Amino acid sequence: MKKPFFKFILVSILVQIIFTYSCKNIDDNAEITFEITNHLDIKRSEVMGISIDQLSPILERTSPENVRIKERDAETYLVTQWIDYDGDQSDDEILFQAQIGPNQKKTYQIVIDHLGQEPINNVVAYSRFVPERTDDYAWENDKVAFRTYGPEAQRRAEENQPGGTLSSGIDLWLKRVEYSVIDQWYANNLESPGYYHTDHGEGYDPYHVGISRGTGGTGIWKEDSLMTSKNFTSYKTIASGPLRTVFELHYAPWGPYQIEEKKRITLDLGSHFSKFENTLNTESTINNYAIGITLHDNQGEVVKNQELGWFLHWEPIDKTYVGQGIVMNSQVIQDAIVSRTETRDQSHLLVITSPNLQKITFYAGFAWTKSGQVTNQSDWEELIKQQARKINEPLEIVFQ
């Protein structure tokens, strides 16, 4: 007769233990609070980073997998991503995506939580090397997708073998879905060659690069001629998402200055623009290093704003329109020219940078009308202007 009573007591104790443990799930004594202020009159959705040093009060008490970030008083956590930029096997910062209204200030909290889970996000920033398509490197997020070409594609092109591509230009994949398409498009292309050149409902690749600069490719403008590198010789994936993908491409010495070029490319979730950080190593003085956008058959419109550091091209492609753009610090711009010619792949909008720079940072991106993100040239111009303003007026973080 005593067994039911003892069973009741045992169950009660277990319930109390579970309840007590769940209530202690969040360590209130290790909370970090900070504010983010948007000083612009536009809504902003941007990936932000908190450095490892600023997280020391939290990490002294727990391991990184228990760190959570949320808006103050929110019941759910934000998606986060730890990232190691220098490859030393130690994380440098934690990333999250901030949603801030025009001229708004918002408070966030960093807490320890051993049980509370972050949401699973199927919309990601993502990149990878693609050996199944010779040796492309491709990257994408919920807005845009890009690719460029490696040494095996160069070898095949130079030896007139199938599958060759000789280009250091940046190709655009026009996607109209938020989820990742790279893996599936390449897989389908293996079964049905040319698959991604036809729109099956998710988008496609009608954008021709050839030996042009595509959108964001580089070169040296000398004596009315554009000299360029060949394909990348090696790559390094630093982070593949979900909030930010980062990778590096290395190029063999090229051009009149024998530049050994390294490109670190970053794409954040929610952005139309890849960030390029190009490092130039050479013993010579570099003049007329240029960032380009192909003008294809010269049927598009070009708008230049050197003073504010933004440049756009708006062109028709298959009865739709694609806007491409470059945004950068106006202080490092020497000139911007439009070079038009009848020679295939040689017409460009070129942004010429100041002499002898060893590192150049710029943003290159696009939008496609069929994606629904823009409907006309004015929409695209507004996005480019906003990107320039965001660069000049970053979100402000203040720890409390």
DOFI-898269 format. One record per residue (C-alpha): residue in three letters; x, y, z. Coordinates in steps of 0.02 Angstrom, whole numbers, padded with zeros to 5 digits. Layout:
+-----+--------+--------+--------+
| res |      u |      v |      w |
+-----+--------+--------+--------+
| ALA |      X |      Y |      Z |
...
+-----+--------+--------+--------+
END
This chain:
+-----+--------+--------+--------+
| res |      u |      v |      w |
+-----+--------+--------+--------+
| MET |  00000 |  00000 |  00000 |
| LYS |  00151 |  00116 |  00023 |
| LYS |  00217 |  00097 | -00154 |
| PRO |  00095 |  00219 | -00237 |
| PHE |  00137 |  00350 | -00105 |
| PHE |  00325 |  00331 | -00130 |
| LYS |  00300 |  00333 | -00319 |
| PHE |  00205 |  00497 | -00301 |
| ILE |  00345 |  00571 | -00195 |
| LEU |  00477 |  00514 | -00320 |
| VAL |  00383 |  00587 | -00469 |
| SER |  00358 |  00751 | -00375 |
| ILE |  00544 |  00763 | -00338 |
| LEU |  00589 |  00728 | -00520 |
| VAL |  00465 |  00859 | -00581 |
| GLN |  00536 |  00986 | -00457 |
| ILE |  00715 |  00948 | -00515 |
| ILE |  00668 |  00969 | -00698 |
| PHE |  00573 |  01129 | -00663 |
| THR |  00714 |  01200 | -00559 |
| TYR |  00843 |  01156 | -00692 |
| SER |  00741 |  01233 | -00832 |
| CYS |  00717 |  01392 | -00732 |
| LYS |  00905 |  01402 | -00708 |
| ASN |  00931 |  01372 | -00892 |
| ILE |  00974 |  01555 | -00921 |
| ASP |  01116 |  01628 | -00818 |
| ASP |  01058 |  01803 | -00776 |
| ASN |  01224 |  01846 | -00694 |
| ALA |  01318 |  01832 | -00859 |
| GLU |  01205 |  01939 | -00967 |
| ILE |  01279 |  02069 | -01086 |
| THR |  01165 |  02208 | -01147 |
| PHE |  01200 |  02323 | -01295 |
| GLU |  01109 |  02447 | -01405 |
| ILE |  01114 |  02464 | -01594 |
| THR |  01069 |  02632 | -01668 |
| ASN |  01022 |  02663 | -01849 |
| HIS |  01063 |  02844 | -01891 |
| LEU |  00987 |  02834 | -02065 |
| ASP |  00807 |  02861 | -02120 |
| ILE |  00797 |  02689 | -02201 |
| LYS |  00756 |  02517 | -02134 |
| ARG |  00911 |  02408 | -02114 |
| SER |  00938 |  02221 | -02104 |
| GLU |  01123 |  02188 | -02081 |
| VAL |  01238 |  02053 | -02015 |
| MET |  01332 |  02119 | -01862 |
| GLY |  01479 |  02050 | -01765 |
| ILE |  01523 |  02048 | -01580 |
| SER |  01709 |  02019 | -01551 |
| ILE |  01774 |  01881 | -01441 |
| ASP |  01849 |  02010 | -01322 |
| GLN |  01680 |  02090 | -01292 |
| LEU |  01609 |  01919 | -01248 |
| SER |  01734 |  01880 | -01110 |
| PRO |  01606 |  01899 | -00966 |
| ILE |  01502 |  01764 | -01050 |
| LEU |  01640 |  01648 | -01109 |
| GLU |  01721 |  01646 | -00938 |
| ARG |  01566 |  01554 | -00878 |
| THR |  01519 |  01442 | -01024 |
| SER |  01572 |  01374 | -01194 |
| PRO |  01523 |  01458 | -01359 |
| GLU |  01385 |  01333 | -01400 |
| ASN |  01283 |  01399 | -01252 |
| VAL |  01291 |  01582 | -01304 |
| ARG |  01128 |  01656 | -01369 |
| ILE |  01079 |  01828 | -01436 |
| LYS |  00904 |  01901 | -01435 |
| GLU |  00813 |  02065 | -01441 |
| ARG |  00774 |  02127 | -01266 |
| ASP |  00616 |  02047 | -01194 |
| ALA |  00599 |  01933 | -01346 |
| GLU |  00552 |  01752 | -01316 |
| THR |  00651 |  01682 | -01462 |
| TYR |  00836 |  01688 | -01503 |
| LEU |  00917 |  01751 | -01661 |
| VAL |  01017 |  01642 | -01781 |
| THR |  01202 |  01661 | -01744 |
| GLN |  01365 |  01609 | -01825 |
| TRP |  01538 |  01595 | -01748 |
| ILE |  01677 |  01640 | -01869 |
| ASP |  01866 |  01617 | -01871 |
| TYR |  01938 |  01741 | -01997 |
| ASP |  02124 |  01703 | -01979 |
| GLY |  02118 |  01514 | -01976 |
| ASP |  02200 |  01495 | -01805 |
| GLN |  02061 |  01376 | -01746 |
| SER |  01996 |  01508 | -01627 |
| ASP |  01836 |  01606 | -01658 |
| ASP |  01855 |  01793 | -01683 |
| GLU |  01675 |  01848 | -01666 |
| ILE |  01493 |  01794 | -01661 |
| LEU |  01376 |  01855 | -01798 |
| PHE |  01190 |  01892 | -01794 |
| GLN |  01069 |  01986 | -01906 |
| ALA |  01001 |  02150 | -01840 |
| GLN |  00833 |  02219 | -01900 |
| ILE |  00827 |  02406 | -01865 |
| GLY |  00695 |  02530 | -01923 |
| PRO |  00731 |  02706 | -01987 |
| ASN |  00816 |  02815 | -01854 |
| GLN |  00781 |  02677 | -01728 |
| LYS |  00876 |  02616 | -01575 |
| LYS |  00855 |  02437 | -01520 |
| THR |  00920 |  02342 | -01368 |
| TYR |  00993 |  02167 | -01378 |
| GLN |  01047 |  02040 | -01248 |
| ILE |  01182 |  01907 | -01249 |
| VAL |  01144 |  01767 | -01126 |
| ILE |  01197 |  01593 | -01076 |
| ASP |  01067 |  01460 | -01113 |
| HIS |  01106 |  01274 | -01102 |
| LEU |  00939 |  01214 | -01173 |
| GLY |  00856 |  01352 | -01274 |
| GLN |  00880 |  01324 | -01460 |
| GLU |  00907 |  01449 | -01600 |
| PRO |  00784 |  01442 | -01745 |
| ILE |  00833 |  01341 | -01898 |
| ASN |  00848 |  01452 | -02050 |
| ASN |  00837 |  01374 | -02223 |
| VAL |  00885 |  01540 | -02303 |
| VAL |  01073 |  01557 | -02295 |
| ALA |  01230 |  01638 | -02362 |
| TYR |  01334 |  01499 | -02438 |
| SER |  01486 |  01464 | -02546 |
| ARG |  01591 |  01319 | -02604 |
| PHE |  01716 |  01255 | -02730 |
| VAL |  01628 |  01159 | -02869 |
| PRO |  01740 |  01021 | -02940 |
| GLU |  01593 |  00937 | -03027 |
| ARG |  01584 |  01087 | -03147 |
| THR |  01769 |  01086 | -03189 |
| ASP |  01825 |  01201 | -03046 |
| ASP |  01705 |  01345 | -03021 |
| TYR |  01692 |  01437 | -02857 |
| ALA |  01511 |  01489 | -02824 |
| TRP |  01427 |  01593 | -02688 |
| GLU |  01251 |  01651 | -02649 |
| ASN |  01126 |  01715 | -02521 |
| ASP |  00938 |  01746 | -02521 |
| LYS |  00954 |  01886 | -02651 |
| VAL |  01094 |  01847 | -02773 |
| ALA |  01217 |  01716 | -02836 |
| PHE |  01390 |  01728 | -02916 |
| ARG |  01528 |  01618 | -02982 |
| THR |  01703 |  01627 | -03055 |
| TYR |  01827 |  01504 | -03130 |
| GLY |  01981 |  01405 | -03080 |
| PRO |  02143 |  01336 | -03152 |
| GLU |  02073 |  01177 | -03229 |
| ALA |  01946 |  01278 | -03328 |
| GLN |  02091 |  01387 | -03387 |
| ARG |  02195 |  01236 | -03439 |
| ARG |  02053 |  01162 | -03539 |
| ALA |  02020 |  01327 | -03626 |
| GLU |  02203 |  01351 | -03671 |
| GLU |  02214 |  01173 | -03736 |
| ASN |  02048 |  01184 | -03829 |
| GLN |  01968 |  01047 | -03724 |
| PRO |  01783 |  01036 | -03676 |
| GLY |  01730 |  01123 | -03516 |
| GLY |  01858 |  01261 | -03528 |
| THR |  01831 |  01442 | -03473 |
| LEU |  01968 |  01573 | -03478 |
| SER |  01907 |  01717 | -03370 |
| SER |  01936 |  01805 | -03205 |
| GLY |  01771 |  01896 | -03226 |
| ILE |  01629 |  01879 | -03101 |
| ASP |  01476 |  01788 | -03169 |
| LEU |  01298 |  01821 | -03108 |
| TRP |  01165 |  01689 | -03078 |
| LEU |  00992 |  01765 | -03083 |
| LYS |  00891 |  01681 | -02946 |
| ARG |  00711 |  01721 | -02895 |
| VAL |  00695 |  01613 | -02740 |
| GLU |  00767 |  01645 | -02567 |
| TYR |  00831 |  01470 | -02534 |
| SER |  00999 |  01404 | -02594 |
| VAL |  01008 |  01345 | -02775 |
| ILE |  01194 |  01314 | -02806 |
| ASP |  01200 |  01130 | -02761 |
| GLN |  01040 |  01083 | -02851 |
| TRP |  01078 |  01180 | -03010 |
| TYR |  01250 |  01102 | -03026 |
| ALA |  01180 |  00928 | -02989 |
| ASN |  01044 |  00949 | -03120 |
| ASN |  01172 |  01015 | -03243 |
| LEU |  01270 |  00853 | -03227 |
| GLU |  01117 |  00754 | -03278 |
| SER |  01059 |  00879 | -03408 |
| PRO |  01202 |  00988 | -03475 |
| GLY |  01151 |  01169 | -03490 |
| TYR |  01014 |  01149 | -03358 |
| TYR |  01049 |  01313 | -03269 |
| HIS |  01044 |  01412 | -03430 |
| THR |  00855 |  01384 | -03434 |
| ASP |  00735 |  01454 | -03304 |
| HIS |  00642 |  01309 | -03222 |
| GLY |  00552 |  01421 | -03098 |
| GLU |  00697 |  01468 | -02983 |
| GLY |  00800 |  01575 | -03101 |
| TYR |  00944 |  01541 | -03222 |
| ASP |  01110 |  01599 | -03295 |
| PRO |  01087 |  01704 | -03452 |
| TYR |  01226 |  01824 | -03404 |
| HIS |  01376 |  01812 | -03521 |
| VAL |  01549 |  01843 | -03448 |
| GLY |  01676 |  01780 | -03573 |
| ILE |  01839 |  01874 | -03550 |
| SER |  01745 |  02028 | -03486 |
| ARG |  01749 |  02085 | -03304 |
| GLY |  01570 |  02031 | -03273 |
| THR |  01519 |  02126 | -03116 |
| GLY |  01668 |  02163 | -03004 |
| GLY |  01811 |  02089 | -03102 |
| THR |  01973 |  02188 | -03104 |
| GLY |  02109 |  02241 | -03226 |
| ILE |  02238 |  02372 | -03274 |
| TRP |  02180 |  02510 | -03393 |
| LYS |  02330 |  02562 | -03498 |
| GLU |  02338 |  02649 | -03667 |
| ASP |  02150 |  02623 | -03694 |
| SER |  02167 |  02437 | -03666 |
| LEU |  02114 |  02327 | -03520 |
| MET |  02240 |  02198 | -03459 |
| THR |  02176 |  02063 | -03341 |
| SER |  02230 |  01911 | -03243 |
| LYS |  02188 |  01735 | -03292 |
| ASN |  02083 |  01618 | -03183 |
| PHE |  02111 |  01600 | -02997 |
| THR |  02250 |  01478 | -02954 |
| SER |  02191 |  01427 | -02780 |
| TYR |  02051 |  01459 | -02657 |
| LYS |  02019 |  01453 | -02470 |
| THR |  01846 |  01440 | -02391 |
| ILE |  01845 |  01535 | -02226 |
| ALA |  01659 |  01526 | -02183 |
| SER |  01510 |  01454 | -02275 |
| GLY |  01363 |  01526 | -02178 |
| PRO |  01226 |  01531 | -02126 |
| LEU |  01238 |  01720 | -02102 |
| ARG |  01402 |  01760 | -02190 |
| THR |  01510 |  01668 | -02315 |
| VAL |  01692 |  01718 | -02334 |
| PHE |  01825 |  01648 | -02451 |
| GLU |  01988 |  01696 | -02536 |
| LEU |  02044 |  01679 | -02716 |
| HIS |  02227 |  01691 | -02768 |
| TYR |  02291 |  01740 | -02940 |
| ALA |  02459 |  01714 | -03024 |
| PRO |  02561 |  01873 | -03058 |
| TRP |  02485 |  01966 | -03204 |
| GLY |  02486 |  02126 | -03306 |
| PRO |  02623 |  02255 | -03334 |
| TYR |  02658 |  02267 | -03146 |
| GLN |  02657 |  02078 | -03116 |
| ILE |  02527 |  02096 | -02979 |
| GLU |  02504 |  01948 | -02864 |
| GLU |  02321 |  01972 | -02820 |
| LYS |  02221 |  01902 | -02675 |
| LYS |  02034 |  01931 | -02664 |
| ARG |  01942 |  01905 | -02501 |
| ILE |  01756 |  01901 | -02543 |
| THR |  01617 |  01914 | -02415 |
| LEU |  01430 |  01896 | -02444 |
| ASP |  01305 |  01925 | -02303 |
| LEU |  01128 |  01863 | -02292 |
| GLY |  01007 |  01995 | -02356 |
| SER |  01134 |  02093 | -02459 |
| HIS |  01135 |  02122 | -02647 |
| PHE |  01322 |  02157 | -02640 |
| SER |  01477 |  02051 | -02621 |
| LYS |  01615 |  02138 | -02526 |
| PHE |  01784 |  02126 | -02612 |
| GLU |  01945 |  02158 | -02516 |
| ASN |  02082 |  02146 | -02646 |
| THR |  02264 |  02140 | -02590 |
| LEU |  02394 |  02184 | -02723 |
| ASN |  02576 |  02129 | -02704 |
| THR |  02705 |  02194 | -02827 |
| GLU |  02874 |  02280 | -02829 |
| SER |  02809 |  02408 | -02954 |
| THR |  02703 |  02564 | -02933 |
| ILE |  02525 |  02519 | -02983 |
| ASN |  02433 |  02641 | -03094 |
| ASN |  02256 |  02630 | -03162 |
| TYR |  02198 |  02476 | -03067 |
| ALA |  02016 |  02462 | -03120 |
| ILE |  01855 |  02378 | -03064 |
| GLY |  01737 |  02339 | -03204 |
| ILE |  01560 |  02301 | -03258 |
| THR |  01534 |  02228 | -03431 |
| LEU |  01420 |  02328 | -03545 |
| HIS |  01388 |  02176 | -03655 |
| ASP |  01314 |  02238 | -03820 |
| ASN |  01301 |  02420 | -03763 |
| GLN |  01111 |  02418 | -03750 |
| GLY |  01107 |  02470 | -03567 |
| GLU |  01110 |  02632 | -03469 |
| VAL |  01259 |  02690 | -03363 |
| VAL |  01249 |  02810 | -03216 |
| LYS |  01408 |  02871 | -03128 |
| ASN |  01420 |  02963 | -02963 |
| GLN |  01604 |  02977 | -02925 |
| GLU |  01578 |  03102 | -02785 |
| LEU |  01473 |  02978 | -02684 |
| GLY |  01566 |  02824 | -02744 |
| TRP |  01429 |  02728 | -02835 |
| PHE |  01408 |  02671 | -03016 |
| LEU |  01272 |  02573 | -03102 |
| HIS |  01229 |  02485 | -03263 |
| TRP |  01049 |  02442 | -03309 |
| GLU |  01025 |  02325 | -03457 |
| PRO |  00893 |  02217 | -03541 |
| ILE |  00918 |  02028 | -03534 |
| ASP |  00788 |  01910 | -03608 |
| LYS |  00642 |  02032 | -03596 |
| THR |  00685 |  02073 | -03415 |
| TYR |  00811 |  02194 | -03340 |
| VAL |  00965 |  02172 | -03233 |
| GLY |  01048 |  02311 | -03134 |
| GLN |  01231 |  02294 | -03088 |
| GLY |  01329 |  02410 | -02974 |
| ILE |  01493 |  02454 | -02890 |
| VAL |  01502 |  02550 | -02725 |
| MET |  01662 |  02607 | -02640 |
| ASN |  01749 |  02745 | -02544 |
| SER |  01754 |  02896 | -02660 |
| GLN |  01922 |  02948 | -02586 |
| VAL |  02013 |  02807 | -02677 |
| ILE |  01934 |  02839 | -02847 |
| GLN |  02041 |  02924 | -02978 |
| ASP |  01918 |  02918 | -03123 |
| ALA |  01771 |  02824 | -03197 |
| ILE |  01757 |  02793 | -03383 |
| VAL |  01640 |  02710 | -03505 |
| SER |  01734 |  02615 | -03639 |
| ARG |  01624 |  02558 | -03783 |
| THR |  01683 |  02455 | -03929 |
| GLU |  01617 |  02335 | -04059 |
| THR |  01738 |  02201 | -03998 |
| ARG |  01648 |  02065 | -03901 |
| ASP |  01672 |  02068 | -03711 |
| GLN |  01776 |  02227 | -03716 |
| SER |  01647 |  02362 | -03675 |
| HIS |  01654 |  02412 | -03492 |
| LEU |  01610 |  02535 | -03359 |
| LEU |  01778 |  02552 | -03269 |
| VAL |  01811 |  02630 | -03099 |
| ILE |  01995 |  02681 | -03096 |
| THR |  02074 |  02684 | -02923 |
| SER |  02209 |  02797 | -02853 |
| PRO |  02390 |  02752 | -02891 |
| ASN |  02492 |  02629 | -02789 |
| LEU |  02356 |  02562 | -02675 |
| GLN |  02402 |  02396 | -02595 |
| LYS |  02227 |  02354 | -02534 |
| ILE |  02063 |  02404 | -02614 |
| THR |  01890 |  02373 | -02541 |
| PHE |  01731 |  02387 | -02642 |
| TYR |  01557 |  02312 | -02657 |
| ALA |  01489 |  02237 | -02818 |
| GLY |  01314 |  02169 | -02842 |
| PHE |  01154 |  02162 | -02941 |
| ALA |  00966 |  02143 | -02943 |
| TRP |  00850 |  02062 | -03070 |
| THR |  00674 |  02124 | -03106 |
| LYS |  00603 |  01948 | -03115 |
| SER |  00656 |  01916 | -02935 |
| GLY |  00533 |  02050 | -02878 |
| GLN |  00668 |  02143 | -02782 |
| VAL |  00668 |  02289 | -02905 |
| THR |  00547 |  02340 | -03042 |
| ASN |  00642 |  02477 | -03134 |
| GLN |  00805 |  02571 | -03145 |
| SER |  00752 |  02695 | -03011 |
| ASP |  00728 |  02553 | -02887 |
| TRP |  00903 |  02488 | -02922 |
| GLU |  00979 |  02661 | -02909 |
| GLU |  00896 |  02683 | -02740 |
| LEU |  00970 |  02517 | -02678 |
| ILE |  01143 |  02572 | -02734 |
| LYS |  01123 |  02741 | -02648 |
| GLN |  01069 |  02652 | -02489 |
| GLN |  01221 |  02539 | -02497 |
| ALA |  01335 |  02691 | -02510 |
| ARG |  01248 |  02772 | -02361 |
| LYS |  01263 |  02613 | -02258 |
| ILE |  01450 |  02605 | -02291 |
| ASN |  01472 |  02786 | -02239 |
| GLU |  01357 |  02773 | -02087 |
| PRO |  01374 |  02598 | -02010 |
| LEU |  01256 |  02540 | -01874 |
| GLU |  01320 |  02597 | -01705 |
| ILE |  01342 |  02472 | -01563 |
| VAL |  01354 |  02533 | -01383 |
| PHE |  01377 |  02411 | -01238 |
| GLN |  01288 |  02454 | -01077 |
+-----+--------+--------+--------+
END
